[in-house]
């Protein structure tokens, strides 16, 4: 990672857990795209956990940095969470804002047989690509929550039947509340995730 003398601010206000998309440079010089939950502490520190042997974990370990992005595009989020996607450039066209972050391992452990690493993320560069008036689309939120449930299927410590019930509920929300973008995202989710019993 290149040392950057001055830290930047996060381009958005963070609180609780914020779902984001992260790109990290792999050994093939392509940018791996993945979902990443950001945990904002009261002291301003932002952390994220990688679970298992993921490309994000490997790339954080080898490069020490990545690009955290904030996007409203549900298809991009589904592909980040549920597929292996690689790009030539680090910033997605759909990113409303992004931060290049230094990633430093700050804790590690094992939960239900799965090894995790906690990373402290510090922005070193950031930008707002476009400003938008926020709206709450229930179907978009349901798509995001479905990807979280899908990422836990077949993982020790989680009940697959309960996760499948949650995904079925999120499907019903998409059915009743989705616009074109959310329907496209759900169709992509169905292509990528085998969740039905």
N, C-alpha and C positions, 0 to 999 in steps of 0.2 A: 504494500500500500504506500502511496505517496504521502509524505508528511505535509499537512496543511497547517500553517501557523495560526490562523484565526478560526475559531469555531463559528458556526452559523447558528441561526435559530431554526426551530422547526417551522415549516411554512403554514402549519395549522395548529390550533389549540388541541392538545391531547388530554383526555381524562379517561379513567377507567381502562377498558380494553377497546382499542380501535383496530379494526381489521384493515390490513393494507396489502399491497402487492409489493414484493421485493424482487429485484433483479441482482444476480451475483454472477461474476465472470468465472466461467468454468475453464478447465484445462484445454478445451477445444477453442478457446477465444470467442465463445458465444455466451450470451447472457441468459442464464436460466431464470425463468419466471415462476415465482411461487407465492402462495399466500403466507402472510406473517401477521400474527396478532401482536400488537404493541401494548405493553403494560405501562401506564403512566403513574409514577409514584407521586406522593404529595410533595416530595422534595425536588421535583422537576426531573428526576432520573427516568429514563425510558429504557425498558428491557424487553426482550423477546426470547422465547424458547424454541429451540429446534428439538424435535423428537426423533430418535433413531438415526439411521445413517442416510441423511438426506443430502441432496446436492447443495442446498443452502448451507448446511452445517460444514460440509467439506470446503465450499468456496469461502465461507467466513474464516475457517481455519487457515486456508492457504493464502487468501488475499487480504483479509482483515477489513473488508469494506463491502458495500453494496449500495443500491439505490432503493430507498423506501418510497413508494408511490401511493397517492391517494386518487382513486378512480371511482367514478359512478357507473362504469360500464359493466353490467352484470355478466356478459359473456367473457370478458377478460378475467373477471374474478373467478368464474367457474373453471376456466382453463388453467389459471394459476393454481387453484386449489386441487384440481382433480386430474390433471394431466402433466405430462412432461412437455414443457414448451420452452423453446429457445429462440432468441432474437439476435439480430446483428448489432443492435444498438440498445443501450441500457434503459432509455426512457420510452415508455409506451405512448402511442399517439393519444390514448384516452386519459393519460395522467392529468388531473387538474392541478396537482402540485406534487413536488418531489423533494427529497433530501438525500444527498450522498452522505452516507454515514460511515463512521469508523465503528467496527464491531469488535468488542473485546470480551472474551469469555470471563464471566464473573462468578459463576457457580455451576455445579454439575451434580447429577444424581441419577437414580434409577427409580422409576415408579412402575409397579406391576410388571417388572421385567423389561421395561423400555428405558433405555438411557436417554437422558436429556441434558442439554447444555443451555444455560442462561447467558444471554449476551447483553451487555450494556451498549446501547446505540447512541452515538454522539454525532449530531449533524456537523459536517464540515463545509457543506455547500447546500443551498436550497433555492427553490424557485417556485413561484405561483404561475402556472401556465394560463389559467383562466379562472375567473371568479364566477360563481353561480349562486343563485338564490337557492338555499337548501329546501328540498321537499321530502316528505316521508312517503315512500311508496312501499306498501306492505309486501308486495310481491318481490321487490328487490331485496328487502330484508329477509324474506323467506328463502330466497335463493342462496344468500350468504349463509344463513343458518343451516341449510341443507348441506352445504359443502363442509361445514364444521362437523356435522354428524357423520357425513360420509367418510371424512378423514379418520374417524375413530372406529369404523367397521373393521372387524377381524383383529382388533387390538386388545391384548390382555387388559383386564380391568374394566372393560366396557361391555354392556349387555347389548348384543347385536339386535335382539328382538325389539328392545326399547328404542334403539337408534333407528331401526326401520319404521317403527310407528311414528317417530318424530318426522322422518323424511316424508312419510305419507301425509302427515298433517301439513307440512310445508308445501307439498304438491297441491293440496286443496286450496291453500292460500293463493298460490300462483294461478290456479284455475279460475278463481273468482276475482282476483285483483290485478292481474298482469296486463301490461301494455305489450307492444310488439317486442321491445328490447328484452323484457323479462321472459316472455314466451320463448324467444330465441335462446336465452340463457338456460331455461329449463330443458329445452330440446337438447342442447349441448350437454347438460348435466346427465340426461338419460343416456346419451351416447357413451359417456365416459364412466359412469358408475353403475355397477350391477348391484342394486340395492333391493330389488324385489325378491321375496323368498321363492 
